[in-house]
Amino acid sequence: MKYLITESQLDRAKSKINDLMLSDLNRLLDNDRTSDSEFIVIYYNDIPQYEDGVIMEYGVEDGWLYIEKDFLDTFSTMYPLNRKQSAEFISKWFSKEFEVDVKDLHY
């Protein structure tokens, strides 16, 4: 069976998916995090901070952002983006949310 989708319907669908992705990322702001003059770090809530529970880590001096592999893979499977596209989307969100300039992306 074939479905015809108008361009406006496709645009609305893309917009809703974009909103869902941003909503999921914004929920991370409720997680534990640390921030100082050198780093911004977001942790998983259910893993102690110093036992490799890092979701994202940003180095202020060099502008690098690390995104934890399992988080990135999960995000990539939930939405119609590959790993690289997901990392770039998350990087843009992080830059806007924390008002920083991500210059280098690691995952």
ZAFITI-66307 format. One line per field, with one value per atom (N, C-alpha, C): x, y, z; residue in three letters; atom name; residue number from 1. Coordinates in Angstrom, 2 decimals. Each point is the difference from the previous one (the first is absolute). Example, Ala and Ser with C-alpha at 12.3 -4.5 7.8 and 13.67 -1.06 7.14 Angstrom:
! residues 2
X = 13.19 | -0.89 | 0.90 | -0.35 | 0.82 | -0.77
Y = -5.69 | 1.19 | 1.20 | 1.05 | 1.19 | 1.09
Z = 7.80 | 0.00 | 0.00 | -0.72 | 0.06 | 0.73
res = Ala | Ala | Ala | Ser | Ser | Ser
atom = N | CA | C | N | CA | C
n = 1 | 1 | 1 | 2 | 2 | 2
END
This chain:
! residues 107
X = 0.84 | -0.84 | 0.90 | -0.33 | 0.77 | -0.79 | 0.76 | -0.60 | 0.59 | -0.83 | 0.47 | 0.04 | 1.16 | 0.16 | 0.35 | -0.78 | 0.27 | 1.24 | 0.57 | 1.20 | -0.31 | -1.17 | -0.35 | -0.15 | -0.53 | -0.11 | 1.39 | 0.89 | 1.37 | 0.70 | -0.20 | 0.58 | -0.51 | -1.29 | -0.57 | 0.58 | 0.16 | 0.58 | 1.44 | 0.77 | 1.39 | 0.04 | -0.90 | -0.05 | -0.33 | -0.94 | -0.37 | 1.16 | 0.69 | 1.16 | 1.08 | 0.24 | 0.98 | -0.37 | -1.28 | -0.47 | 0.20 | -0.26 | 0.21 | 1.48 | 0.87 | 1.44 | 0.44 | -0.45 | 0.36 | -0.57 | -1.21 | -0.62 | 0.82 | 0.43 | 0.84 | 1.30 | 0.63 | 1.25 | -0.23 | -1.09 | -0.28 | -0.23 | -0.49 | -0.15 | 1.34 | 1.06 | 1.34 | 0.37 | -0.62 | 0.31 | -0.42 | -0.88 | -0.40 | 1.02 | 0.91 | 1.01 | 1.04 | 0.76 | 1.13 | 0.98 | 0.59 | 1.03 | 0.93 | 1.18 | 0.97 | 0.45 | 0.37 | 0.47 | 1.00 | 1.14 | 0.99 | 0.70 | 1.09 | 0.68 | 0.66 | 0.13 | 0.69 | -0.92 | -1.06 | -0.84 | -1.47 | -0.85 | -1.42 | -0.25 | -0.56 | -0.20 | -1.44 | -0.66 | -1.34 | 0.12 | -0.60 | 0.11 | -1.34 | 0.06 | -1.19 | -0.43 | -1.30 | -0.48 | 0.20 | -0.05 | 0.02 | 1.39 | 1.04 | 1.37 | 0.80 | 0.71 | 0.79 | 0.92 | 0.14 | 0.71 | 1.40 | 0.70 | 1.40 | 0.22 | -1.05 | 0.10 | -0.40 | 0.55 | -0.22 | -1.47 | -0.69 | -1.39 | -0.17 | 1.00 | -0.02 | -0.80 | -0.94 | -0.75 | 0.71 | 0.32 | 0.69 | 1.00 | 1.09 | 1.02 | 0.54 | 0.09 | 0.47 | 1.22 | 1.05 | 1.21 | -0.05 | -0.10 | -0.17 | 1.17 | 1.22 | 1.18 | 0.14 | -0.21 | 0.20 | -1.29 | -1.14 | -1.27 | -0.37 | 0.52 | -0.36 | -1.20 | -0.80 | -1.16 | 0.10 | -0.06 | -0.03 | -1.43 | -0.53 | -1.33 | 0.20 | -0.52 | 0.17 | -0.64 | 0.71 | -0.37 | -1.39 | -0.30 | -1.30 | -1.15 | 0.19 | -1.02 | -0.22 | 1.10 | -0.08 | -0.66 | 0.37 | -0.60 | -1.50 | -0.40 | -1.43 | -0.74 | 0.56 | -0.62 | -0.14 | 1.04 | 0.00 | -1.05 | -0.26 | -1.00 | -1.42 | -0.16 | -1.33 | -0.50 | 0.91 | -0.37 | 0.63 | -0.55 | 0.47 | 1.30 | 1.01 | 1.32 | 1.06 | 1.06 | 1.11 | 0.83 | 1.04 | 0.80 | 0.61 | 0.56 | 0.62 | -1.03 | -1.14 | -1.06 | -0.51 | -0.14 | -0.43 | 1.01 | 1.28 | 1.05 | -0.02 | -0.20 | -0.05 | -1.24 | -1.14 | -1.22 | 0.20 | 0.57 | 0.25 | 1.00 | 1.01 | 1.00 | -0.64 | -0.88 | -0.69 | -0.87 | -0.72 | -0.82 | 0.87 | 1.11 | 0.89 | 0.53 | 0.43 | 0.51 | -1.03 | -1.22 | -1.06 | -0.36 | -0.16 | -0.46 | 1.00 | 1.28 | 1.03 | 0.76 | -0.42 | 0.61 | 1.51 | 0.41 | 1.41 | 0.18 | 1.25 | 0.32 | 0.69 | -0.71 | 0.59 | 0.85 | 1.29 | 0.94 | 0.42 | -0.05 | 0.47 | -0.93 | -0.41 | -1.00 | 0.62 | -0.18 | 0.52 | -1.13 | 0.01 | -0.98 | 0.53
Y = -1.16 | 1.16 | 1.24 | 0.97 | 1.22 | 1.14 | 0.91 | 1.19 | 1.23 | 0.94 | 1.28 | 0.99 | 0.61 | 0.97 | 1.34 | 1.00 | 1.32 | 0.59 | 0.99 | 0.64 | 0.65 | 0.58 | 0.63 | -1.06 | -1.18 | -1.08 | -0.49 | -0.09 | -0.42 | 1.02 | 1.27 | 1.06 | -0.06 | -0.26 | -0.12 | -1.21 | -1.10 | -1.20 | 0.25 | 0.65 | 0.34 | 0.91 | 0.95 | 0.94 | -0.73 | -0.95 | -0.76 | -0.88 | -0.62 | -0.83 | 0.87 | 1.16 | 0.94 | 0.40 | 0.28 | 0.36 | -1.15 | -1.22 | -1.16 | -0.17 | 0.19 | -0.13 | 1.06 | 1.24 | 1.07 | -0.26 | -0.52 | -0.33 | -1.05 | -1.04 | -1.03 | 0.59 | 0.85 | 0.62 | 0.95 | 0.74 | 0.93 | -0.72 | -1.23 | -0.78 | -0.29 | 0.01 | -0.20 | 1.11 | 1.15 | 1.12 | -0.26 | -0.99 | -0.40 | -0.95 | -0.54 | -0.93 | 0.74 | -0.78 | 0.57 | 0.58 | 1.11 | 0.58 | 0.86 | 0.16 | 0.88 | 1.00 | 1.16 | 1.04 | 0.86 | 0.22 | 0.90 | 0.73 | 0.61 | 0.80 | -0.86 | -1.32 | -0.87 | -0.97 | -0.48 | -1.05 | 0.20 | -0.50 | -0.18 | -1.49 | -0.67 | -1.44 | -0.32 | -0.83 | -0.51 | -1.49 | -0.44 | -1.40 | -0.71 | -1.34 | -0.82 | 0.13 | 0.08 | 0.13 | -1.26 | -1.17 | -1.26 | -0.61 | 0.71 | -0.50 | 1.05 | -0.40 | 0.99 | 0.78 | 1.30 | 0.91 | -0.46 | -0.57 | -0.30 | -1.47 | -0.66 | -1.38 | -0.08 | 0.87 | 0.01 | 0.19 | 0.87 | 0.29 | 1.24 | 0.33 | 1.23 | -0.20 | 0.89 | 0.01 | 0.92 | 1.21 | 0.98 | 0.76 | 0.35 | 0.81 | 1.02 | 1.24 | 1.09 | 0.65 | 0.14 | 0.69 | 1.46 | 0.87 | 1.43 | 0.59 | -0.34 | 0.61 | -0.30 | -1.27 | -0.42 | -0.10 | 0.04 | -0.07 | -1.38 | -1.07 | -1.35 | -0.51 | -0.80 | -0.63 | -1.50 | -0.75 | -1.46 | -0.45 | -0.88 | -0.59 | -1.50 | -0.51 | -1.41 | -0.88 | -1.05 | -0.84 | -0.63 | -0.59 | -0.65 | 1.00 | 1.18 | 1.04 | 0.39 | 0.22 | 0.40 | -1.09 | -1.25 | -1.11 | -0.10 | 0.16 | -0.04 | 1.13 | 1.20 | 1.16 | -0.23 | -0.56 | -0.25 | -1.04 | -0.98 | -1.00 | 0.49 | 0.99 | 0.52 | 0.96 | 0.61 | 1.04 | -0.29 | 0.60 | -0.32 | 0.71 | -0.20 | 0.59 | -1.07 | 0.09 | -0.91 | 0.55 | -0.71 | 0.38 | 1.41 | 0.28 | 1.30 | 1.13 | -0.21 | 1.02 | 0.23 | -1.08 | 0.12 | 0.79 | -0.31 | 0.71 | 1.49 | 0.33 | 1.40 | 0.70 | -0.70 | 0.56 | 0.26 | -0.97 | 0.14 | 1.13 | 0.09 | 1.06 | 1.38 | 0.17 | 1.29 | 0.31 | -1.02 | 0.19 | 0.41 | -0.70 | 0.29 | 1.43 | 0.39 | 1.36 | 1.06 | -0.22 | 0.97 | -0.01 | -1.18 | -0.12 | 0.57 | -0.24 | 0.43 | 1.24 | 0.54 | 1.21 | -0.14 | -1.07 | -0.28 | -0.29 | -0.01 | -0.28 | -1.36 | -1.00 | -1.33 | 0.02 | -0.20 | 0.03 | -1.38 | -0.96 | -1.35 | -0.99 | -1.01 | -0.96 | -1.38 | -0.66 | -1.34 | -0.91 | -1.22 | -0.99 | -1.38
Z = 0.00 | 0.00 | 0.00 | -0.81 | -0.09 | 0.64 | 0.60 | 0.60 | -0.66 | -0.27 | -0.52 | 1.16 | 0.17 | 1.07 | -0.63 | 0.34 | -0.55 | 0.67 | -0.64 | 0.55 | 1.35 | 0.15 | 1.28 | 1.11 | -0.34 | 0.98 | 0.40 | -0.96 | 0.28 | 0.89 | -0.28 | 0.83 | 1.43 | 0.17 | 1.35 | 0.72 | -0.71 | 0.61 | 0.44 | -0.86 | 0.35 | 1.22 | 0.05 | 1.12 | 1.31 | -0.06 | 1.20 | 0.46 | -0.93 | 0.36 | 0.62 | -0.57 | 0.54 | 1.43 | 0.23 | 1.34 | 0.99 | -0.45 | 0.87 | 0.37 | -0.98 | 0.27 | 1.00 | -0.18 | 0.93 | 1.39 | 0.06 | 1.28 | 0.76 | -0.72 | 0.64 | 0.51 | -0.79 | 0.44 | 1.17 | -0.02 | 1.09 | 1.32 | -0.05 | 1.23 | 0.67 | -0.80 | 0.58 | 0.97 | -0.15 | 0.87 | 1.44 | 0.20 | 1.35 | 0.63 | -0.80 | 0.51 | 0.81 | 0.76 | 0.72 | -0.99 | 0.36 | -0.87 | 0.84 | -0.50 | 0.63 | -1.05 | 0.49 | -0.90 | 0.76 | -0.59 | 0.57 | -1.13 | 0.29 | -1.03 | -1.08 | 0.25 | -0.95 | -0.74 | 0.66 | -0.58 | 0.32 | -0.90 | 0.25 | -0.20 | 1.01 | -0.08 | 0.39 | -0.82 | 0.30 | 0.27 | 1.12 | 0.43 | -0.11 | -0.11 | 0.16 | 1.45 | 0.26 | 1.38 | 0.82 | -0.63 | 0.73 | 0.15 | -0.43 | 0.13 | 0.76 | 1.05 | 0.74 | -0.93 | 0.28 | -0.89 | -0.36 | 0.92 | -0.26 | -0.36 | -0.42 | -0.48 | -1.46 | -0.80 | -1.44 | -0.38 | 0.72 | -0.30 | -0.84 | -0.80 | -0.79 | -1.29 | -0.25 | -1.26 | -0.99 | 0.48 | -0.83 | 0.86 | -0.64 | 0.68 | -0.99 | 0.45 | -0.85 | 0.62 | -0.77 | 0.44 | -0.41 | 0.98 | -0.27 | -0.77 | 0.40 | -0.60 | -1.49 | -0.37 | -1.39 | -0.82 | 0.66 | -0.70 | -0.50 | 0.64 | -0.44 | 0.78 | -0.66 | 0.62 | -0.20 | 1.10 | -0.04 | 0.26 | -0.84 | 0.18 | 0.19 | 1.10 | 0.33 | -1.08 | -0.40 | -1.14 | 0.14 | 1.16 | 0.17 | -0.09 | 0.58 | -0.09 | -1.46 | -0.71 | -1.41 | -0.84 | 0.23 | -0.75 | 0.27 | 1.25 | 0.35 | -0.68 | 0.06 | -0.64 | -1.50 | -0.60 | -1.45 | -0.42 | 0.85 | -0.35 | 0.25 | 0.87 | 0.30 | -1.07 | -0.71 | -0.96 | -1.36 | -1.06 | -1.36 | -0.37 | 0.85 | -0.24 | 0.18 | -0.77 | 0.25 | 1.16 | 0.37 | 1.16 | -0.16 | -1.17 | -0.24 | 0.06 | -0.63 | 0.02 | 1.43 | 0.75 | 1.40 | 0.81 | -0.18 | 0.73 | -0.33 | -1.26 | -0.41 | 0.58 | 0.02 | 0.57 | 1.49 | 0.71 | 1.44 | 0.26 | -0.84 | 0.13 | -0.12 | -0.97 | -0.18 | 1.21 | 0.50 | 1.20 | 1.17 | 0.21 | 1.12 | -0.10 | -1.19 | -0.22 | 0.38 | -0.45 | 0.28 | 1.48 | 0.58 | 1.38 | 1.00 | -0.24 | 0.94 | -0.48 | -1.14 | -0.55 | -0.13 | -0.66 | -0.26 | -1.48 | -0.43 | -1.40 | -0.07 | -0.51 | -0.16 | -1.27 | 0.18 | -1.14 | -0.45 | 0.92 | -0.29 | 0.66 | -0.73 | 0.47 | 0.10 | 1.17 | 0.23 | 0.48 | -0.47 | 0.48 | -0.21
res = Met | Met | Met | Lys | Lys | Lys | Tyr | Tyr | Tyr | Leu | Leu | Leu | Ile | Ile | Ile | Thr | Thr | Thr | Glu | Glu | Glu | Ser | Ser | Ser | Gln | Gln | Gln | Leu | Leu | Leu | Asp | Asp | Asp | Arg | Arg | Arg | Ala | Ala | Ala | Lys | Lys | Lys | Ser | Ser | Ser | Lys | Lys | Lys | Ile | Ile | Ile | Asn | Asn | Asn | Asp | Asp | Asp | Leu | Leu | Leu | Met | Met | Met | Leu | Leu | Leu | Ser | Ser | Ser | Asp | Asp | Asp | Leu | Leu | Leu | Asn | Asn | Asn | Arg | Arg | Arg | Leu | Leu | Leu | Leu | Leu | Leu | Asp | Asp | Asp | Asn | Asn | Asn | Asp | Asp | Asp | Arg | Arg | Arg | Thr | Thr | Thr | Ser | Ser | Ser | Asp | Asp | Asp | Ser | Ser | Ser | Glu | Glu | Glu | Phe | Phe | Phe | Ile | Ile | Ile | Val | Val | Val | Ile | Ile | Ile | Tyr | Tyr | Tyr | Tyr | Tyr | Tyr | Asn | Asn | Asn | Asp | Asp | Asp | Ile | Ile | Ile | Pro | Pro | Pro | Gln | Gln | Gln | Tyr | Tyr | Tyr | Glu | Glu | Glu | Asp | Asp | Asp | Gly | Gly | Gly | Val | Val | Val | Ile | Ile | Ile | Met | Met | Met | Glu | Glu | Glu | Tyr | Tyr | Tyr | Gly | Gly | Gly | Val | Val | Val | Glu | Glu | Glu | Asp | Asp | Asp | Gly | Gly | Gly | Trp | Trp | Trp | Leu | Leu | Leu | Tyr | Tyr | Tyr | Ile | Ile | Ile | Glu | Glu | Glu | Lys | Lys | Lys | Asp | Asp | Asp | Phe | Phe | Phe | Leu | Leu | Leu | Asp | Asp | Asp | Thr | Thr | Thr | Phe | Phe | Phe | Ser | Ser | Ser | Thr | Thr | Thr | Met | Met | Met | Tyr | Tyr | Tyr | Pro | Pro | Pro | Leu | Leu | Leu | Asn | Asn | Asn | Arg | Arg | Arg | Lys | Lys | Lys | Gln | Gln | Gln | Ser | Ser | Ser | Ala | Ala | Ala | Glu | Glu | Glu | Phe | Phe | Phe | Ile | Ile | Ile | Ser | Ser | Ser | Lys | Lys | Lys | Trp | Trp | Trp | Phe | Phe | Phe | Ser | Ser | Ser | Lys | Lys | Lys | Glu | Glu | Glu | Phe | Phe | Phe | Glu | Glu | Glu | Val | Val | Val | Asp | Asp | Asp | Val | Val | Val | Lys | Lys | Lys | Asp | Asp | Asp | Leu | Leu | Leu | His | His | His | Tyr | Tyr | Tyr
atom = N | CA | C | N | CA | C | N | CA | C | N | CA | C | N | CA | C | N | CA | C | N | CA | C | N | CA | C | N | CA | C | N | CA | C | N | CA | C | N | CA | C | N | CA | C | N | CA | C | N | CA | C | N | CA | C | N | CA | C | N | CA | C | N | CA | C | N | CA | C | N | CA | C | N | CA | C | N | CA | C | N | CA | C | N | CA | C | N | CA | C | N | CA | C | N | CA | C | N | CA | C | N | CA | C | N | CA | C | N | CA | C | N | CA | C | N | CA | C | N | CA | C | N | CA | C | N | CA | C | N | CA | C | N | CA | C | N | CA | C | N | CA | C | N | CA | C | N | CA | C | N | CA | C | N | CA | C | N | CA | C | N | CA | C | N | CA | C | N | CA | C | N | CA | C | N | CA | C | N | CA | C | N | CA | C | N | CA | C | N | CA | C | N | CA | C | N | CA | C | N | CA | C | N | CA | C | N | CA | C | N | CA | C | N | CA | C | N | CA | C | N | CA | C | N | CA | C | N | CA | C | N | CA | C | N | CA | C | N | CA | C | N | CA | C | N | CA | C | N | CA | C | N | CA | C | N | CA | C | N | CA | C | N | CA | C | N | CA | C | N | CA | C | N | CA | C | N | CA | C | N | CA | C | N | CA | C | N | CA | C | N | CA | C | N | CA | C | N | CA | C | N | CA | C | N | CA | C | N | CA | C | N | CA | C | N | CA | C | N | CA | C | N | CA | C | N | CA | C | N | CA | C | N | CA | C | N | CA | C | N | CA | C | N | CA | C | N | CA | C | N | CA | C | N | CA | C | N | CA | C | N | CA | C | N | CA | C | N | CA | C | N | CA | C
n = 1 | 1 | 1 | 2 | 2 | 2 | 3 | 3 | 3 | 4 | 4 | 4 | 5 | 5 | 5 | 6 | 6 | 6 | 7 | 7 | 7 | 8 | 8 | 8 | 9 | 9 | 9 | 10 | 10 | 10 | 11 | 11 | 11 | 12 | 12 | 12 | 13 | 13 | 13 | 14 | 14 | 14 | 15 | 15 | 15 | 16 | 16 | 16 | 17 | 17 | 17 | 18 | 18 | 18 | 19 | 19 | 19 | 20 | 20 | 20 | 21 | 21 | 21 | 22 | 22 | 22 | 23 | 23 | 23 | 24 | 24 | 24 | 25 | 25 | 25 | 26 | 26 | 26 | 27 | 27 | 27 | 28 | 28 | 28 | 29 | 29 | 29 | 30 | 30 | 30 | 31 | 31 | 31 | 32 | 32 | 32 | 33 | 33 | 33 | 34 | 34 | 34 | 35 | 35 | 35 | 36 | 36 | 36 | 37 | 37 | 37 | 38 | 38 | 38 | 39 | 39 | 39 | 40 | 40 | 40 | 41 | 41 | 41 | 42 | 42 | 42 | 43 | 43 | 43 | 44 | 44 | 44 | 45 | 45 | 45 | 46 | 46 | 46 | 47 | 47 | 47 | 48 | 48 | 48 | 49 | 49 | 49 | 50 | 50 | 50 | 51 | 51 | 51 | 52 | 52 | 52 | 53 | 53 | 53 | 54 | 54 | 54 | 55 | 55 | 55 | 56 | 56 | 56 | 57 | 57 | 57 | 58 | 58 | 58 | 59 | 59 | 59 | 60 | 60 | 60 | 61 | 61 | 61 | 62 | 62 | 62 | 63 | 63 | 63 | 64 | 64 | 64 | 65 | 65 | 65 | 66 | 66 | 66 | 67 | 67 | 67 | 68 | 68 | 68 | 69 | 69 | 69 | 70 | 70 | 70 | 71 | 71 | 71 | 72 | 72 | 72 | 73 | 73 | 73 | 74 | 74 | 74 | 75 | 75 | 75 | 76 | 76 | 76 | 77 | 77 | 77 | 78 | 78 | 78 | 79 | 79 | 79 | 80 | 80 | 80 | 81 | 81 | 81 | 82 | 82 | 82 | 83 | 83 | 83 | 84 | 84 | 84 | 85 | 85 | 85 | 86 | 86 | 86 | 87 | 87 | 87 | 88 | 88 | 88 | 89 | 89 | 89 | 90 | 90 | 90 | 91 | 91 | 91 | 92 | 92 | 92 | 93 | 93 | 93 | 94 | 94 | 94 | 95 | 95 | 95 | 96 | 96 | 96 | 97 | 97 | 97 | 98 | 98 | 98 | 99 | 99 | 99 | 100 | 100 | 100 | 101 | 101 | 101 | 102 | 102 | 102 | 103 | 103 | 103 | 104 | 104 | 104 | 105 | 105 | 105 | 106 | 106 | 106 | 107 | 107 | 107
END
